[in-house]
Each structure stands twice: as C-alpha cells, then as structure tokens.
C-alpha cells in the first residue's frame, strides 16, 4: 500500500484555556465513589442496591452530577449511573459478552481488537471517568487485555497495511495521561498506512477539563486526521464547559461526532432526542449514531424494543433536518459493519 497523504503539520497553538492542565485530575479525584454521597448531594435518600453496586462499581464526576436535577429521583442523568435492583434480574438473550469481544477471533494482539475491515480498536485504558450502568463493557476482562501502548500492539498495527484507521477506546482513552497519550499519537503518526485516529470518549461530556494544551498539541501536530466521537445521551449532559472543550478540539483540527444509546427512562422520547441533536450541533458536534442497547447482563431494564426505536427514529426524521438525524443502528457480532436500521 502506498503511503497515505497527511494533512500539513500544525504549528504549536497558543490558546488560552479556561482551566489548567491539572484541573481534570483534581476533578477526577473528587468524583463521587459512593451512591449515598451523590444522593445526599442531590437532596435524595435511598434505597440503594448494594448487590448491584458490588457487581459493577459506582463512579460519577462532579461535573456530570452538577447537570442533574436536585430532589428528582427520576432524573434521566441519575438513572444512567445509580445502581438499581433491576440490574440483578437475569433476562433471556443478555450475556456478559454480548458483542463477542473476548473471543480469540476478535483479537489481533493483546489490547487490540478488530471487528471491521480497515480499522482496529486499541483498548488504551481499562477505566472510565464515569461508570454508566448500561455499559456494554461492564464485565470486560481488562486485565487480560491490558497493553503497554507500545511494543507488540504497535507492531501488530505496523504489520497490517490494510489498517488505515486506529480507534482508541477502553475504558476511556482520554484517561491516559498527556505524556503517554502524546507518545502514542506520535508513534501512530509514524506508521505510513495509518491516516486516521478515532477517539471514542465520554470525557468531553463528563470531564471537559481534560482538553489540556499538551493533549490538544499532540492532536494538532500529528498530521493525522483526528476524529473525536463523544457520547451524550441527553441534552442536559451538555454544558458551557463541554461547548468550550469541543471548541478546543475543533481548533486542534478534530472532526467531532456524537453517538448515543437509546435508553428507556432516559431518552426514549422524540422531543428529547431532537433537543439532544440541536444542542450537540450548537456545540459544533454532528449526531452520528443512535445505538440500540447492547444486550449485556444487568442492562435489560434500559432496553427499548426495536419497533419502538424505529417509531422514534421516524418521529425524529419528521422533526429535524436530515443532517441532525443520527443513524439508528445495532451492533451484531460477526457482521461486516453495524446494522443500520434507519438513516
């Protein structure tokens, strides 16, 4: 394969940031790690599901919590993170590895998965800044897939000239510190056939202070096409801080997209989804995918059935211009791409 064309290297940027490079670590350290502390902060009381919490740990940033309504036990942001007894109900068709990611056929190297042709997914981190209860990797064995972000995993990418895109995922890849992240981006930029790096992250929503100067410089100076795929499910997750963070990523040359998960009791309403798309677009982010729930054990109470999902998507098409309607999709193991149910 011939070497791909790269965009010109950008000069180091001199941009005044509204936060310091260490603010995100301070914010992360101050996260809520016990459900009762978050409930007290919101003026609420239990009951709490300790058994559900023991199956999947609790973690919420204070920024995300600040977007929740006080004294509202049905708040859609709270519902996404609060351990619930429904997680303990075992449902037919729900498994620990709904996407077959732990099968040997999915792995190119330790920490490197390949589902679709031309791109591979690098598990850059094994943790997130927020633990969403519907997470499709809530039972993923990260210790078995941990990689040093160098050596064999990069050798595997170098040796496969069909790979034009590397997807950084996890966990959340933006939890990698600035130095190691910059080194990873620089090493990927040296691989001739890699033209794009896609970053899948919830952090621009829940910890926007992560948009630091060293991180942004690493992206802008790489010469790679950078795509940041954020993850917001509800319009109230978006804030003035997320808007500023997105602006900084755009100034660093990144293309900004968003993917959402359709969740019962959170965003299974056409007016909510329409407001989400409008708010994202005001912040410079294009709605990309609206995913049906991945059927992972413990998440069944979030499921919206496919017929209802199609109805909602049709309602969205009637409300919004086409470019603001995300693709309705489901991931099916073994398929050559995501299965698009509505465009």
C-alpha positions as CSV (number, residue, x, y, z in Angstrom):
1,X,0.0,0.0,0.0
2,X,1.3,3.4,-0.9
3,X,1.8,6.0,1.9
4,X,-1.3,8.0,2.5
5,X,-1.5,11.7,2.2
6,X,-1.4,13.5,5.5
7,X,-2.7,16.9,6.4
8,X,0.1,19.5,7.0
9,X,1.5,19.6,10.5
10,X,0.1,22.4,12.5
11,X,2.2,24.8,14.4
12,X,2.0,24.6,18.2
13,X,-1.0,26.6,19.3
14,X,-1.1,29.5,21.8
15,X,-4.6,29.2,23.1
16,X,-5.8,30.5,26.5
17,X,-7.5,27.6,28.2
18,X,-10.3,28.2,30.8
19,X,-8.6,25.6,33.1
20,X,-5.1,24.3,33.9
21,X,-3.6,21.1,32.7
22,X,-4.0,19.5,36.2
23,X,-7.7,20.5,36.8
24,X,-9.1,17.3,35.2
25,X,-7.1,15.1,37.6
26,X,-8.3,17.1,40.6
27,X,-11.9,16.8,39.3
28,X,-11.5,13.1,38.8
29,X,-10.0,12.6,42.2
30,X,-13.0,14.4,43.7
31,X,-15.6,12.2,41.9
32,X,-18.5,10.6,43.8
33,X,-17.5,7.0,44.6
34,X,-20.4,6.1,46.8
35,X,-24.1,6.3,45.7
36,X,-25.2,7.6,49.0
37,X,-22.9,10.6,48.7
38,X,-24.3,11.5,45.3
39,X,-27.9,11.1,46.6
40,X,-27.1,13.3,49.6
41,X,-25.6,15.9,47.3
42,X,-28.9,15.9,45.3
43,X,-31.1,16.1,48.3
44,X,-32.3,12.5,47.9
45,X,-32.2,9.3,50.0
46,X,-32.1,5.6,49.1
47,X,-32.9,2.8,48.8
48,X,-29.7,1.6,47.4
49,X,-28.8,-1.7,45.7
50,X,-25.6,-2.8,47.3
51,X,-25.6,-6.1,45.4
52,X,-25.8,-4.2,42.1
53,X,-23.0,-1.9,43.1
54,X,-20.8,-4.9,44.0
55,X,-21.3,-6.3,40.5
56,X,-20.3,-3.0,38.8
57,X,-18.6,-0.2,40.8
58,X,-20.0,3.3,41.1
59,X,-18.2,6.4,39.8
60,X,-19.6,9.8,38.8
61,X,-17.7,13.0,38.2
62,X,-18.9,16.1,40.0
63,X,-19.3,17.9,36.7
64,X,-21.8,15.3,35.5
65,X,-23.6,15.4,38.8
66,X,-23.9,19.2,38.5
67,X,-26.1,18.6,35.4
68,X,-28.6,16.5,37.4
69,X,-31.8,18.0,38.9
70,X,-31.9,18.1,42.7
71,X,-34.7,16.3,44.5
72,X,-35.6,14.3,41.4
73,X,-35.2,10.6,41.9
74,X,-36.3,10.1,38.2
75,X,-33.7,12.4,36.8
76,X,-32.5,10.8,33.5
77,X,-28.9,11.6,34.2
78,X,-29.1,10.0,37.6
79,X,-30.8,6.9,36.1
80,X,-27.7,6.3,34.0
81,X,-25.4,6.0,36.9
82,X,-27.3,4.8,40.0
83,X,-27.1,1.1,40.8
84,X,-30.6,-0.4,40.6
85,X,-32.1,-3.7,41.7
86,X,-33.2,-4.2,38.1
87,X,-29.6,-5.0,37.3
88,X,-29.9,-8.2,39.2
89,X,-32.7,-9.5,37.1
90,X,-31.4,-12.1,34.6
91,X,-33.1,-11.9,31.2
92,X,-33.0,-14.2,28.2
93,X,-30.7,-13.1,25.5
94,X,-28.5,-11.0,27.8
95,X,-24.9,-12.1,28.3
96,X,-21.6,-10.9,29.8
97,X,-20.0,-10.5,26.3
98,X,-22.9,-9.5,24.0
99,X,-20.5,-8.4,21.2
100,X,-18.2,-11.4,21.4
101,X,-15.2,-9.2,22.1
102,X,-13.4,-11.7,24.3
103,X,-13.3,-14.4,21.6
104,X,-9.8,-15.2,20.2
105,X,-11.0,-14.3,16.7
106,X,-11.6,-10.7,17.7
107,X,-8.1,-10.1,19.0
108,X,-5.2,-9.1,16.7
109,X,-2.8,-8.6,19.7
110,X,-3.1,-8.0,23.4
111,X,-5.2,-4.9,23.7
112,X,-6.1,-4.7,20.0
113,X,-9.4,-5.8,18.7
114,X,-10.6,-5.9,15.1
115,X,-14.3,-6.2,14.2
116,X,-14.4,-4.5,10.8
117,X,-12.1,-4.3,7.8
118,X,-9.6,-1.4,7.6
119,X,-9.8,-0.4,11.2
120,X,-8.7,-1.8,14.6
121,X,-9.7,-0.9,18.1
122,X,-6.9,-0.2,20.6
123,X,-8.0,-0.6,24.3
124,X,-5.9,2.3,25.6
125,X,-7.4,2.3,29.1
126,X,-9.3,-0.1,31.3
127,X,-11.2,2.5,33.3
128,X,-13.6,5.4,32.7
129,X,-14.3,8.8,34.3
130,X,-17.9,7.7,34.9
131,X,-19.4,4.2,35.2
132,X,-22.6,4.1,33.2
133,X,-24.9,1.3,34.3
134,X,-25.8,0.3,30.7
135,X,-22.1,-0.1,29.7
136,X,-21.5,-2.9,27.2
137,X,-18.1,-3.5,28.7
138,X,-19.1,-3.6,32.3
139,X,-17.9,-7.2,32.5
140,X,-15.0,-6.9,30.1
141,X,-11.8,-8.6,31.4
142,X,-9.5,-5.6,31.1
143,X,-6.6,-7.2,33.0
144,X,-6.4,-9.9,30.3
145,X,-6.3,-7.3,27.5
146,X,-4.0,-4.7,29.2
147,X,-1.3,-3.3,26.9
148,X,1.7,-1.1,27.4
149,X,0.5,1.2,24.4
150,X,3.7,0.3,22.6
151,X,5.7,-2.7,21.5
152,X,3.6,-5.7,20.3
153,X,0.3,-3.7,19.9
154,X,2.0,-1.1,17.7
155,X,3.9,-3.9,15.9
156,X,0.6,-5.5,15.1
157,X,-0.7,-2.2,13.6
158,X,2.5,-1.7,11.6
159,X,2.4,-5.2,10.2
160,X,-1.1,-4.9,8.7
161,X,-1.1,-2.4,5.8
162,X,-4.9,-2.8,5.4
163,X,-5.4,-0.7,8.6
164,X,-6.0,2.9,7.7
165,X,-7.7,3.8,11.0
166,X,-7.0,3.2,14.6
167,X,-9.8,3.6,17.1
168,X,-8.8,4.5,20.7
169,X,-11.3,3.0,23.1
170,X,-11.4,1.5,26.5
171,X,-12.5,2.2,29.2
172,X,-11.9,5.8,28.2
173,X,-8.7,6.5,26.2
174,X,-8.6,10.1,27.4
175,X,-7.8,8.9,30.9
176,X,-4.3,8.2,29.6
177,X,-2.0,11.0,30.8
178,X,-0.8,13.7,28.5
179,X,2.8,12.3,28.1
180,X,1.8,8.7,27.2
181,X,-1.1,9.9,25.1
182,X,1.2,12.2,23.1
183,X,3.7,9.5,22.6
184,X,1.1,7.1,21.4
185,X,-0.3,9.6,18.9
186,X,3.3,10.3,17.7
187,X,4.0,6.6,17.2
188,X,0.8,6.0,15.3
189,X,1.6,9.0,13.1
190,X,4.9,7.4,12.1
191,X,3.0,4.3,10.6
192,X,2.7,5.1,6.9
193,X,-0.7,3.4,6.3
194,X,-2.5,4.9,9.3
195,X,-4.3,8.0,8.2
196,X,-6.9,8.5,10.9
197,X,-7.2,8.1,14.6
198,X,-10.6,8.0,16.1
199,X,-11.1,8.7,19.8
200,X,-14.2,7.3,21.4
201,X,-14.7,9.1,24.7
202,X,-17.3,10.1,27.2
203,X,-14.8,12.5,28.8
204,X,-15.7,15.6,26.7
205,X,-19.2,15.3,28.4
206,X,-18.3,14.3,31.9
207,X,-14.9,15.8,32.4
208,X,-14.4,18.6,29.8
209,X,-11.3,20.0,31.6
210,X,-9.5,17.1,30.0
211,X,-9.0,19.3,26.9
212,X,-5.5,20.3,28.0
213,X,-2.8,22.1,26.0
214,X,-0.5,19.1,25.8
215,X,-3.3,16.8,24.6
216,X,-4.5,19.3,22.0
217,X,-1.0,19.9,20.8
218,X,-0.4,16.2,20.4
219,X,-3.5,16.0,18.1
220,X,-2.9,19.2,16.1
221,X,0.8,18.4,15.5
222,X,0.4,14.8,14.5
223,X,-0.5,15.3,10.8
224,X,-3.2,12.6,11.3
225,X,-6.9,13.0,10.6
226,X,-8.4,13.1,14.1
227,X,-12.0,12.2,14.8
228,X,-13.4,12.6,18.4
229,X,-16.6,10.6,18.9
230,X,-18.2,11.9,22.1
231,X,-21.0,10.1,23.9
232,X,-24.0,12.1,25.2
233,X,-27.4,10.6,25.7
234,X,-29.5,13.5,27.0
235,X,-29.4,17.2,26.2
236,X,-28.8,18.2,29.8
237,X,-25.5,16.4,29.8
238,X,-24.2,19.2,27.6
239,X,-22.9,22.3,29.3
240,X,-21.0,25.6,28.7
241,X,-17.8,23.7,29.7
242,X,-18.5,20.9,27.1
243,X,-19.1,23.6,24.5
244,X,-15.7,25.1,25.2
245,X,-14.0,21.8,25.3
246,X,-15.4,20.9,21.9
247,X,-14.3,24.2,20.5
248,X,-10.8,23.5,21.6
249,X,-10.8,20.0,20.0
250,X,-12.1,21.7,16.7
251,X,-9.3,24.2,16.9
252,X,-6.9,21.3,17.2
253,X,-8.2,20.0,13.9
254,X,-10.5,17.3,15.1
255,X,-13.8,16.3,13.5
256,X,-16.5,16.0,16.2
257,X,-19.3,13.4,16.2
258,X,-21.6,12.0,18.9
259,X,-23.0,8.6,19.5
260,X,-25.9,7.9,21.9
261,X,-27.5,4.8,23.3
262,X,-31.3,4.6,23.2
263,X,-32.2,4.1,26.9
264,X,-35.6,3.5,28.5
265,X,-36.4,6.3,31.0
266,X,-33.5,8.4,29.7
267,X,-34.0,9.5,26.1
268,X,-36.8,7.3,24.7
269,X,-38.8,10.4,23.6
270,X,-38.5,12.1,20.2
271,X,-38.6,15.6,21.7
272,X,-35.6,14.7,24.0
273,X,-33.6,13.2,21.1
274,X,-34.4,16.2,18.9
275,X,-33.2,18.6,21.6
276,X,-30.1,16.5,22.0
277,X,-29.3,16.8,18.3
278,X,-29.9,20.5,18.3
279,X,-27.8,21.1,21.4
280,X,-24.9,19.0,20.0
281,X,-25.0,20.9,16.7
282,X,-24.9,24.3,18.6
283,X,-21.8,23.0,20.3
284,X,-20.2,22.0,16.9
285,X,-20.8,18.3,17.1
286,X,-22.7,16.2,14.5
287,X,-25.1,13.5,15.7
288,X,-23.7,10.2,14.3
289,X,-25.2,7.0,15.8
290,X,-28.2,6.3,17.9
291,X,-27.4,2.7,19.1
292,X,-29.9,0.1,20.3
293,X,-28.8,-1.2,23.6
294,X,-26.1,-4.0,23.6
295,X,-27.7,-6.8,25.4
296,X,-25.2,-7.2,28.3
297,X,-26.2,-8.9,31.5
298,X,-27.5,-6.3,34.0
299,X,-28.8,-3.8,31.5
300,X,-32.1,-5.2,30.4
301,X,-34.2,-2.5,32.2
302,X,-32.7,0.1,29.8
303,X,-33.8,-1.7,26.6
304,X,-36.1,-0.1,24.1
305,X,-37.5,-2.6,21.7
306,X,-36.7,-2.3,18.0
307,X,-40.2,-1.5,16.8
308,X,-40.4,1.4,19.3
309,X,-36.9,2.5,18.3
310,X,-37.9,2.7,14.6
311,X,-41.0,4.7,15.6
312,X,-38.9,7.2,17.5
313,X,-36.4,7.5,14.6
314,X,-39.3,8.2,12.2
315,X,-40.5,10.9,14.5
316,X,-37.0,12.4,14.6
317,X,-36.9,12.5,10.8
318,X,-40.2,14.4,10.8
319,X,-38.8,17.0,13.3
320,X,-35.2,17.5,12.3
321,X,-33.3,18.3,9.1
322,X,-31.6,15.1,7.8
323,X,-28.1,16.1,8.9
324,X,-29.2,16.2,12.5
325,X,-30.8,12.7,12.5
326,X,-28.4,10.1,13.8
327,X,-28.3,6.7,12.2
328,X,-30.3,4.2,14.1
329,X,-28.0,1.1,14.4
330,X,-27.4,-2.1,16.2
331,X,-24.1,-3.9,16.5
332,X,-24.3,-7.6,15.6
333,X,-21.3,-9.8,16.2
334,X,-19.9,-11.2,13.0
335,X,-21.4,-8.7,10.7
336,X,-19.2,-6.7,8.4
337,X,-20.4,-3.4,9.8
338,X,-23.0,-2.1,12.2
339,X,-26.5,-2.9,11.1
340,X,-28.2,0.3,10.2
341,X,-32.0,0.2,10.9
342,X,-32.7,3.8,9.9
343,X,-30.8,6.7,8.3
